[in-house]
């Protein structure tokens, strides 16, 4: 009778090579990703806008959360806005600055943009807030 030795069996090695490969690829990814955006100059100090009041540009059409539009503090419609702009600065009608409220729905914003295009706007620029992580 033959008895097979159970104590001399080797345990299966764990697949550590796959784990090492994944960690190495993650390291390469983060090294490459860090090089995409060049760092700011060491002597550069960014402007702090935390204490500034939020104000729209002077000739911008402001869109409130409910879709109402204001130009220089007065309620206007897109057609009324175009009439005012044609009288004051007809050359500025090709590019319109639009300041939408954060709570304005995208559907309403597209409707307003379509209406402005139909009235003759060639370029509509959305004025937004930009922030840097500190």
Backbone bond lengths (Angstrom), bond angles and torsions (degrees), N, CA, C in turn:
res aa  C-N    CA-C-N  psi(-1)  N-CA   C-N-CA  omega(-1)  CA-C   N-CA-C  phi
1 X - - - 1.409 - - 1.521 109.50 -
2 X 1.282 112.53 135.46 1.451 119.57 -178.54 1.524 111.04 -104.02
3 X 1.285 115.85 132.60 1.467 121.11 177.70 1.521 107.80 -112.21
4 X 1.289 114.06 126.61 1.472 117.26 179.84 1.526 109.53 -83.99
5 X 1.271 116.45 134.63 1.468 119.74 -178.99 1.541 111.08 -74.14
6 X 1.301 116.57 117.01 1.468 121.08 -179.93 1.514 111.54 -89.75
7 X 1.284 117.19 -24.10 1.458 119.33 -176.68 1.521 112.33 -78.90
8 X 1.299 118.58 -18.83 1.459 120.14 -177.81 1.528 113.04 -94.27
9 X 1.315 117.61 3.98 1.472 119.51 178.97 1.520 110.06 -70.38
10 X 1.289 114.53 142.24 1.459 119.63 178.12 1.525 109.76 -87.74
11 X 1.309 115.70 141.93 1.464 120.02 175.94 1.534 108.33 -78.63
12 X 1.341 115.76 147.05 1.466 119.57 179.72 1.526 109.32 -67.51
13 X 1.316 116.58 134.16 1.472 118.03 178.42 1.534 110.32 -70.52
14 X 1.321 116.10 145.43 1.465 120.53 178.67 1.525 109.22 -74.70
15 X 1.311 116.86 148.47 1.469 119.49 -177.78 1.542 111.47 -78.27
16 X 1.313 116.47 69.95 1.466 120.31 -178.18 1.528 112.08 -78.67
17 X 1.304 116.97 -21.35 1.465 119.74 179.17 1.526 110.14 -62.23
18 X 1.317 117.98 -40.90 1.462 121.14 179.35 1.528 110.36 -63.74
19 X 1.313 117.08 -41.40 1.463 121.16 178.74 1.523 111.08 -65.26
20 X 1.298 117.08 -41.07 1.466 120.90 177.97 1.528 110.02 -63.74
21 X 1.315 117.52 -40.66 1.470 120.61 178.37 1.529 111.63 -62.42
22 X 1.323 117.01 -42.33 1.468 120.97 179.94 1.527 110.53 -64.19
23 X 1.316 116.85 -45.00 1.466 120.61 179.36 1.527 110.34 -63.19
24 X 1.309 117.32 -40.95 1.466 121.07 178.87 1.531 110.95 -63.89
25 X 1.330 117.86 -43.24 1.459 120.62 178.05 1.526 111.62 -64.17
26 X 1.340 117.61 -38.35 1.465 120.50 176.65 1.525 110.41 -64.40
27 X 1.310 117.32 -39.45 1.461 121.04 178.10 1.523 110.81 -62.19
28 X 1.313 117.58 -45.43 1.468 121.69 178.28 1.520 110.33 -62.64
29 X 1.338 117.43 -42.08 1.466 120.79 179.74 1.523 111.14 -59.67
30 X 1.333 117.38 -47.08 1.456 120.21 -177.59 1.531 111.88 -69.70
31 X 1.301 117.90 -31.52 1.470 119.98 175.77 1.524 110.12 -66.59
32 X 1.320 117.10 -43.68 1.466 120.85 179.19 1.524 110.62 -68.03
33 X 1.319 118.20 -42.94 1.460 121.44 -179.50 1.521 111.66 -63.51
34 X 1.300 117.85 -33.62 1.462 120.90 179.70 1.522 110.91 -70.86
35 X 1.316 118.24 -24.98 1.461 121.23 -178.42 1.523 113.23 -87.02
36 X 1.341 118.59 -10.59 1.455 121.11 -177.91 1.522 110.85 -67.36
37 X 1.315 117.99 -47.06 1.466 122.00 -179.32 1.521 108.40 -97.61
38 X 1.327 117.30 115.05 1.463 118.42 -179.88 1.531 110.14 -67.89
39 X 1.310 117.47 145.93 1.460 119.62 -179.76 1.529 111.19 -70.94
40 X 1.324 115.65 156.59 1.454 120.56 176.35 1.520 109.35 -70.82
41 X 1.311 115.57 156.12 1.453 120.56 177.16 1.530 109.03 -59.80
42 X 1.303 117.28 143.94 1.454 121.13 -178.22 1.519 113.30 -66.03
43 X 1.317 117.56 -29.67 1.457 121.35 -177.98 1.524 112.74 -89.05
44 X 1.315 117.51 -2.65 1.458 121.89 -175.78 1.521 111.00 -82.50
45 X 1.332 116.61 129.02 1.463 122.47 174.49 1.514 107.69 -113.96
46 X 1.325 116.85 120.68 1.456 121.18 -178.51 1.520 111.02 -74.92
47 X 1.317 115.51 152.03 1.454 121.48 177.68 1.511 108.96 -71.34
48 X 1.313 116.75 136.20 1.454 121.40 177.69 1.523 108.75 -94.90
49 X 1.323 116.78 123.25 1.465 121.24 -179.24 1.520 111.97 -110.08
50 X 1.313 117.48 15.04 1.462 120.23 -176.87 1.525 112.16 -65.10
51 X 1.334 117.96 -32.32 1.456 121.24 -176.06 1.524 113.77 -95.41
52 X 1.319 118.16 1.60 1.459 120.62 -178.30 1.520 111.23 -83.41
53 X 1.318 116.08 148.10 1.459 120.88 174.14 1.521 108.47 -78.49
54 X 1.322 115.68 142.54 1.464 119.55 175.97 1.518 108.68 -79.66
55 X 1.317 116.37 119.57 1.456 121.59 177.70 1.521 108.53 -133.81
56 X 1.313 114.66 142.11 1.451 118.81 178.90 1.524 109.76 -77.86
57 X 1.319 118.50 157.97 1.459 120.65 174.25 1.529 109.56 -59.70
58 X 1.329 118.58 150.96 1.468 120.60 -171.50 1.527 114.89 -61.58
59 X 1.308 119.08 -32.60 1.466 120.61 -178.04 1.515 112.38 -108.05
60 X 1.314 116.78 30.63 1.461 120.32 -178.20 1.524 110.51 -97.51
61 X 1.308 114.19 150.26 1.458 122.18 175.53 1.527 106.92 -94.41
62 X 1.326 116.79 115.10 1.459 122.15 -175.85 1.526 108.88 -94.08
63 X 1.337 116.07 131.75 1.461 121.41 179.33 1.522 108.04 -112.12
64 X 1.319 115.85 120.69 1.462 122.79 -178.17 1.538 109.51 -78.87
65 X 1.342 117.81 167.83 1.473 119.99 -177.31 1.526 113.98 -59.64
66 X 1.340 117.71 -28.58 1.461 120.11 -179.63 1.532 112.80 -88.80
67 X 1.328 118.03 1.76 1.463 121.87 178.00 1.520 114.06 97.46
68 X 1.328 117.84 -6.99 1.464 119.75 176.22 1.520 109.20 -68.42
69 X 1.347 115.82 144.94 1.453 120.35 -177.10 1.523 110.40 -115.08
70 X 1.338 115.16 142.05 1.453 121.53 178.40 1.514 109.17 -126.31
71 X 1.320 114.78 140.11 1.458 121.22 174.01 1.521 107.10 -130.60
72 X 1.328 115.43 116.85 1.462 122.36 -176.88 1.531 111.57 54.91
73 X 1.320 116.52 39.67 1.458 122.19 175.83 1.511 115.98 87.41
74 X 1.327 119.01 -10.86 1.466 121.89 -178.65 1.522 110.27 -104.08
75 X 1.339 116.13 142.23 1.463 120.35 176.33 1.523 109.98 -68.54
76 X 1.329 116.43 133.72 1.465 121.74 -179.54 1.516 109.65 -139.51
77 X 1.318 114.62 162.60 1.460 121.72 168.72 1.527 106.50 -103.54
78 X 1.316 118.80 163.76 1.458 118.90 177.67 1.536 112.90 -56.40
79 X 1.325 117.40 -39.91 1.474 119.94 179.36 1.529 110.69 -65.60
80 X 1.332 116.92 -41.86 1.463 120.89 178.10 1.527 110.39 -64.66
81 X 1.316 117.22 -39.15 1.464 122.05 176.94 1.530 110.44 -59.81
82 X 1.333 116.57 -45.07 1.462 119.77 179.71 1.524 111.20 -64.30
83 X 1.330 117.46 -37.66 1.468 120.66 177.81 1.524 110.56 -62.76
84 X 1.325 116.95 -45.24 1.466 121.01 179.00 1.524 110.48 -62.95
85 X 1.318 117.63 -44.94 1.467 121.39 -178.35 1.528 111.85 -66.88
86 X 1.335 117.31 -35.57 1.465 119.54 178.75 1.520 111.14 -65.01
87 X 1.323 116.42 -35.42 1.458 119.79 -179.97 1.520 111.66 -74.50
88 X 1.337 117.62 -39.14 1.458 120.05 -175.09 1.531 113.15 -88.48
89 X 1.303 118.27 -47.64 1.468 121.72 -176.98 1.516 109.69 -147.68
90 X 1.332 117.72 86.37 1.467 119.67 -177.53 1.527 113.94 -65.06
91 X 1.327 117.75 -22.52 1.466 119.75 -179.96 1.525 112.34 -74.96
92 X 1.329 116.99 -21.05 1.461 120.78 -178.08 1.522 113.46 -82.53
93 X 1.320 118.59 -1.99 1.467 120.61 -177.41 1.520 113.15 -73.90
94 X 1.304 117.86 -17.36 1.457 119.63 -178.26 1.522 111.56 -73.00
95 X 1.338 116.73 -32.71 1.464 121.32 179.01 1.526 108.51 -122.80
96 X 1.320 116.08 121.95 1.460 122.06 -177.46 1.517 108.91 -115.21
97 X 1.336 115.63 131.66 1.462 120.74 173.52 1.515 108.15 -91.80
98 X 1.306 115.59 123.93 1.460 121.96 -177.80 1.533 107.79 -118.62
99 X 1.342 116.38 124.20 1.464 121.36 -179.78 1.529 107.85 -110.10
100 X 1.333 117.97 94.93 1.475 119.82 -179.81 1.522 110.78 -84.64
101 X 1.309 115.82 146.31 1.463 120.89 173.81 1.520 108.68 -71.24
102 X 1.301 115.52 151.54 1.470 120.96 -179.00 1.521 112.05 -61.01
103 X 1.325 117.43 -31.39 1.463 122.23 -176.40 1.535 113.12 -87.31
104 X 1.325 118.20 -2.09 1.458 121.64 179.11 1.524 109.43 -68.74
105 X 1.316 116.58 134.07 1.468 118.99 -179.05 1.522 110.33 -71.77
106 X 1.314 115.38 149.76 1.463 121.01 -179.20 1.524 110.88 -64.47
107 X 1.315 117.12 -34.95 1.462 121.02 179.36 1.524 110.09 -61.89
108 X 1.335 116.36 -45.22 1.464 120.86 179.79 1.531 110.43 -65.84
109 X 1.317 117.32 -38.99 1.465 120.93 178.32 1.527 111.21 -62.42
110 X 1.313 116.64 -40.67 1.472 120.41 178.32 1.521 110.53 -67.05
111 X 1.335 117.08 -39.09 1.468 120.28 177.39 1.531 110.84 -61.56
112 X 1.318 116.53 -43.98 1.468 120.48 179.16 1.522 110.07 -64.25
113 X 1.314 117.03 -43.31 1.468 120.48 178.51 1.526 111.86 -62.08
114 X 1.312 116.93 -40.29 1.465 121.15 177.99 1.523 110.86 -64.71
115 X 1.337 116.56 -41.06 1.463 120.00 179.07 1.529 111.04 -66.19
116 X 1.326 116.58 -40.49 1.471 119.55 177.94 1.527 111.20 -65.39
117 X 1.319 116.86 -38.46 1.473 120.47 176.59 1.520 111.60 -63.49
118 X 1.339 115.90 -39.59 1.468 119.07 -179.27 1.526 111.42 -67.84
119 X 1.336 116.65 -25.40 1.462 120.36 177.94 1.527 112.52 -82.63
120 X 1.325 117.42 -12.02 1.458 119.45 175.36 1.511 116.25 126.04
121 X 1.325 118.45 4.36 1.463 120.14 178.73 1.521 109.68 -72.07
122 X 1.321 115.83 128.79 1.462 119.81 179.21 1.526 111.89 -91.59
123 X 1.338 115.20 -32.32 1.459 119.68 -177.05 1.527 108.35 -138.61
124 X 1.338 116.52 128.05 1.456 121.96 177.98 1.518 107.53 -116.73
125 X 1.329 115.37 118.14 1.462 120.85 -179.09 1.522 108.54 -104.94
126 X 1.328 116.26 126.52 1.450 121.60 177.39 1.519 108.63 -89.28
127 X 1.311 116.82 126.57 1.455 121.75 177.11 1.516 106.82 -93.41
128 X 1.334 115.76 122.42 1.461 121.19 -176.95 1.524 110.38 -127.91
129 X 1.298 114.37 174.98 1.461 121.04 178.69 1.511 107.85 -98.54
130 X 1.330 115.71 137.17 1.457 119.90 178.12 1.514 107.98 -119.09
131 X 1.300 116.17 137.37 1.459 119.29 -179.90 1.515 110.42 -132.96
132 X 1.330 115.13 150.21 1.457 121.10 175.06 1.509 108.73 -112.65
133 X 1.301 116.13 138.08 1.473 120.26 176.88 1.533 108.37 -71.29
134 X 1.309 114.62 137.00 1.473 117.65 -179.56 1.490 110.96 -109.80
